[in-house]
Amino acid sequence: MINNKIQAWIQASRIHFFVATFIPLLIGWFLAIQEYGQSHPLRFLLVLSGSLIVHLITNLANDYFEYNTGTDAGEAIGGSRVIQEGKIAPQTMLKVIIVLYAIAFAIALIIIFNFRLYLLSIPILFAAFSSLFYVAPPIRYGYHGLGELFVGINMGPIMVIGTYWVIAGHPGWVPFFVSLPVGLMVALILYYQSLPDMITDYRAHKFTLAVRLGKKGAYRLLLLFFLVIYLSIFLLIISGLLSWWSFSFLLSLPLIIKLTAIIKRTENWVLLDQHGKYVRMIYFICGLAIIAGILLR
């Protein structure tokens, strides 16, 4: 019984997506260490804990509010499905969300007031707003094609610059520029996850970017994502912000070729859900390449 409950919460957490949180935090941390020679591990652990909790809250809130609206009902494959499968009661999930928000805000207050980083409260509040109102009424910005924009900002610039800020004591332009391909890659993960649900999202009046563009347009935007991500990393290397070691991002090219070929020959895009691992692998390889480019400058 206890094991079943643990498995249900692991399923709800969607832990395989947490790599999207680890990489930007490590990038911000390593940039700060390289610039100032101070690692401040306890500060980093606070940032890591708070960020992982907010990521978890976002996943749980998505499950809870999508269940209430019926968006993830029936043939939809979005979310973790734990409520639909009867593994976690919606009231229980709501209580956990509230408790986690309280813990996250406590960590944020410790960081802001203990380290006197008062202006950091602005991006922290933006991140809290984003985590809740992705699908929560009345804003539900994810229903208006803005999910990729918000997740890209939060898990790119805000996470990278925010971590750097906590360690170094102030923000900087270098972490901002390095954060851009990171934000694009996380936005790409969310974008790809929306492709299999295009039909059910449309029926639920959830007008994601993919729904708005249709299959041809959605495929072209996917290619544009890959092109801009590659171009941004390349520009960071030739500008000297990353070392030549970051050219190892090209190791992800075979995965991009394989994934685009799969999409092109797949008629029923619901089946694309089986291949989401490739997008996460591309992100992981490119993220490690960026980290290598920082550490080996």
C-alpha positions, 0 to 999 in steps of 0.5 A, a space after each residue: 500500500 505504501 509502495 503504491 502511494 510512493 509510486 503514485 507520487 513519483 508518477 505525478 512528479 514526472 521526475 524524468 523532466 527534472 533535468 530541465 531544472 538541474 542544468 540551468 542551475 549548474 550553469 549559473 553556479 559554475 559561471 559564478 564560481 568561475 568569475 568570483 572563485 566562491 562556490 557557496 554550496 549552502 546557497 546553491 543547495 537553497 536555490 536547488 531545493 526551492 527550484 525543484 519544489 517549484 518544478 514539482 508544484 508546476 507539474 502537480 498544479 498542471 495535473 490538478 487544474 487540467 483534471 478540473 477542466 477536463 482537458 486531460 480526460 478521455 483520449 488525452 495523454 497529457 499530464 501524469 494521469 494519476 488523478 484520472 487513474 484514481 491513484 491520488 485524490 484531487 483534494 489531496 493533490 491540492 493540499 500538497 500543492 499548498 504545503 509545497 508553495 509554503 515551503 518554496 516561499 519560506 526558502 525564497 524569504 531566506 534567500 532574499 532577506 538572509 543574503 539581502 538580495 531584495 531585487 531578486 524577489 521580482 524574478 522569484 514572484 514571476 516564477 511563482 506566478 508562472 508555476 501556478 497560472 500555466 493552466 490555473 484560472 483565470 489566466 491560464 496562459 498555457 491555453 493561449 499559446 504562451 507556455 513555451 515563452 513563459 517556460 523558456 524565460 523561467 528555466 532559462 534566464 531566471 534560473 541561470 541568472 538567479 543562481 548566479 545572482 545568489 552566488 555572486 551577489 548580483 546579476 550579470 550579462 554573461 549568464 543572461 547570454 548563456 541562458 538563452 539557448 538553455 531557455 530555448 531548449 526547455 521551451 522545445 521540450 514543452 513544445 514537443 510534448 504538446 504535439 501528440 495532444 494537438 487534437 485533444 487540446 483543440 477540443 478542450 479549447 487549449 490553443 497551444 502553439 502547435 494547435 495554432 500552427 497546425 501539423 505543417 507549421 508545427 513541424 517547421 517551428 520544430 526545425 526552427 527551434 533546432 536551428 536557433 538553438 544551434 546558432 545561439 550556442 555557436 555564437 556563444 563559442 565564437 564570442 568567447 563566452 564558451 570554450 571550443 569544448 562546447 562544440 560537443 553540442 554537435 553530438 546531438 545532431 544524429 538525434 535531431 536527424 532521427 527525431 525529425 525523420 520519425 515525425 515526418 513519417 508518422 501520420 498519427 502524431 499521438 504516437 510521437 509521445 513515445 519519442 519524447 526521450 530524444 528531445 530530453 537527450 538533445 537537451 542533456 547533451 547540449 546542456 553538458 556541452 555548455 557546462 563543459 564550455 564554461 568549466 574549460 574556458 
